Amino acid sequence: MTKILMILPVLLGAVTVAAAPPPAAVYTVTFEATWSEQTHPVSFPGGAHFSGLIGGSHGDSVSFWAPGSLATTGIRQMAEWGSQTALAAEVEVAVGAGTAGAVLAGDVLWTSPGQTSLTFTVTDEFPLVTLVTMIAPSPDWFAGVAGLSLLEQGAWLAEVVVPLYPHDAGTDSGANYTSADQATNPAEPIAAITGGPFTPGVPVGTLTFRLDAVAAAAAPPPVVALSAQPNPFNPVTRLSYEVPLGARRVNLEIFDSRGRRVRRLEPAVTPGVHTTSWNGIAASGVRAPGGVYFVRFTADEAVVVRKVTLLP
């Protein structure tokens, strides 16, 4: 059976589904990168890799990208720089608005061919998944899925295999993998790349979603909270965050508007609410310039991002 997701062909394998539609399901998605000099020999770049998967689970009332639409700031920064920060913040806004379930974020895949996996939970309220990754190096090229439903006819799909084809974010006019930055002004709609330097009709990889488990009741989302007061600020903002019980990996980081990490703070790791502060000083010891920054708090797979403004 073939299912069309926007312009992406979604190939359903031999699918077995749960007999009833439990309200929550655990999936593992495996990104297998096949992009190589053998599959795409024209001007294949050195250091070929993919940025970390980034996106979220959501409902059909929100979309984070679509062919024919203009790229959001999050999609632009992901496609041009491989940054996860702004797109994670866009998903967080949707979570707060009640249209998305959670941010989904994975590790950088430093070599291609290669593979990486991410395990996450979806609910019947938010059964759609959007995940993207930058094709690197490139001007603004990426691959991914937009609004892929893992729930069909009231049942969770056992396996979905999605071939990934390259897309142009429409924000940079470079024609080759290593072209210098050439901002496209005005920006153009996101579009599939059907010609060079990619081999036409040949995917750069696949996303395979496999059902791991279903739950009789919806799994509660991890309790992670993050706030910044005052905001805007100068010279110091106070950051409050909550570490959930059982969290093993906790990080608190500051990124600039281009997705570059400015500083990593040292968060507490014990469960409960904690506070720290950021005085605008970068990791180099130099005060950061005034502007917009993103505070990113992670506890295992849970991610929350808050935008803060440092006044000059």
N, C-alpha and C positions, 0 to 999 in steps of 0.2 A: 504494500500500500504506500502511496506517496502523498505526503502532506505538504502544502505550500505555506511557508512562513515568509510573508512579504515576497521578496524575490529569491529567497534562499530555499533550495530543495531540502526537505527534511525527510530522511529515509528512515522509516520505522523498521526495525529488525523483527525477528520472530517475537511478537509481543504477547506476553501473558500479563494479565492485570488482576488486581485484587478484586475479590468477589463483591465487596461493598466499598463505598467511598469514605474511608477514614479521613478525618479532617486534617491530618498532618502526615507528611512523608519525608523520609531522609533519603537524599540522593548523593551519590558521588559522581562528579563530572570529571572526566579525564580529557585534557587537551593534548592531543598528539599532533605535534608540528611535523609536517612532511616537506615544508619549503626547503629546497636544496638546490645546489648547482645542477643536479641531475634532472629535477622536475621543472626548474625555471632557470635555464642556462644563460639567458640574456643578461649581461652585466651583473651577474649575481655578486652581492657585496661581501666583503670580509666582515667577520664579527656578526653574522646574521643571528638574530634572536627575537624574542617576543617579550613585551612588557607583561607585568602581572595582570591576570584576569581581574576585571573590575565590573561591577554592575549591581544588580539587586533582584530580589523577588518582589512581585507587584501584581496589581490587578489590571483590568483592561481600561481603566479610566486614566491611566498615565502612560506616557511613552518617553523613553530617554533618547532614542534615535530611530530614524527610519529613512530608507532611501527616498530621495525627493524632498526631504526636509533639511533645513539648515542645521548645522551642528551647534549644540549647546557649548558653553564654555568648557564643561566637563569632557565632552567628546573631543573638542578641539585640543585640549591639553593632553588627553590620553593619546590621540592620534599623532600629535606633533612631538611630544616629549616623553610619552609613556607614563605620565603622571596619573595616579589614582585619586588624588586628593579632591579635586573639584567635582569629579563625577560622583565620588562617595558622598560629598556634601549635597549634591542634587538629589541623590537617593534618600539621604537623611531628611531633606525637606519634605519629600513625598511620604516618608514614614510618619513624620509629624502631622501631615495632612490626612493621614489615614488611607492613603492610596497605595502604599508599598509596605512590605513586610520587614525587610532587612537588607543591609548592605552585604554584598558578596565580594570578597577580595582574595586573590591568590598570589603566589610567588612569581617572580620573574623567571622566565624560561631562557636561560642564558645561552643555550645552543639550539640550533635547528639543523637537522631533525632532533627531536627530543620529546619528552612528555612530562606533564605535571598534573596533579589532581587536587580537587577541592571538595570537601563534604559539607553539605548544608541541609537545612530543613525548610520545606515549603508547607503552606497550609491551603485549605480549600478556599479561603478568602483571598489569598495571594498566590495563585498557582502558576503565574507567568514568570519567566526568567529572562533577564537581559544580561549578557556578558560580552565584553569586548576586550581586545588586546591590540596594542600597536605592533605593526610589522616594522622591525627595526634592523638597520637604519632605513628611514624613508622620510619624505617631506611631511605627509599627513595621511599615511595609509594604514588601514587597520582591518581586522576581521572580527566577526562575532555574530551573535544572535540577538534578535530584538523581539521581545514579547513571545517567547517560545512557551507554549502551554504544556505542562507535564500532567495535566488532568484532562481526560477525554471521556465524554459520555459518562461522567460520574465515577471514573476509575483512574487510579494512578498508573501511568505507563511504565512498564517494566524496563524498557530501554528505548532511547532515542539517539540516533546517530546523525549528526549534522555536519555535512561537508562545509568547510569554510572557504569562501572566496574573497579576494581582496576588494576593499572599498576605499574610496577617496573621500576624505572629510570635507573637501571643498574650501579649505582655509589656507592652503599653501600651494603655490603654483609650480613647485619643482617637478621636473619631468623624470628624474632619475633617483635611484636609491640615496645617493649622497649629494644631491643638489643642495646648494646654499639656500637659506631661508628666503622665500619670496612670497610674502603675505598676499593672499588673494583678496582684493578689495574692489567691490564688495564680495563677500563670501558667496560661494556657489553651493547648491544643494548636494547633500551626500549622494554618491553614485557608485555603482559597481564599476570596477576596472576590468574592462573586457579585452584590453590589448596590452602591449609592451609597457614595461619590461617583463611583466608576468606572462607566462604561457597561457594563452586563452583556453578557458574551460578546465584548467587544472587547479584543484584546490591547494591552499597552503597548509591545510591541516584538517582535523576533525574535532568536534566536541562530542563525547559520548556520555550521555546521562544514564546512569544505572540506578534502579531503585534498590536501596539497602534495607529499608524497614518502613512499616506503617505504624501509626499510633492510634489507639482507640480514642484519645482525646488530643486536642491541639497542644503541641509542645509550647510552653510559655517561652517567649523570647528571653534571651539573657538580659539580666537587669544591669544595664550600663547607662550611666548618665554623665553628662559633661556640661558645665556652664562656665561662663567667663564674666566677671564683674569687677570694675566697670567695663563697658564696651560701647563706644570707643574708649581708648585709654591712653594715658601718658602721665607718669612713666611706667606704671605697673598695673597689670590685671591679675585678679585672683581667680585661679582655676579650681573648680570643685568637680570631683569625679567619683564614681562609685565602682568599686571592684566587686564583681559577683563571687559568690561562694564557689570554690573549686577552680577558680581561674589559675592557669599555670603560666601563661605568658601575658605580661602587661607592659604596654608601651604608651608613652605620652610624648608626642612630637609636634614641632612647629614647622609649617611649610609656608613658602611664599606663594604669590599668586601664579607663578609659573610651575608650581609643583616641586620646587627644589627644597630639600630639607634645610631649615635654618638652624634648628637646635633640637636635640633630644633631651628632654627633662627626665629626672629620676623619680618615677612614681612609686608610691607605696604598693605593696603586693598583697597585703592582708585584706580579707573581705571587709567591706564597709565603705563609708563616705570619707574621703580625704581631700585635703586642699594643698595647693602649692601656688606658686606665682611665676609669672614671666615678666621680666623688666625690660623686654625689648632687646636684650643682648643676644647676639648670634653666637654660634659655637666658636667662632674665631675670636670672641672677646670684644668685637666691635658692635656698637649699637646699630640695629637694623634701621633702614630708612622708613619714614612714615608710609603707610599704605595698608592694603588688605593682606591678612595672613589667615591660615587655617590651622586650628589646633585639632590634632587627630589622636583619639584615645582608643586603644585596642585592648581587648581582654580575650585571649584565644581568637576565635573566629568572629567575635562581636566587634563592630567598628562604629564609632560615633565621631562626627566631625562638626566643629563649630567655627564660624567665620568671626574673626576679630579684626578691629581696625586700630592700628597704631597711629596716633596723631603725631604730626611733625613736631 
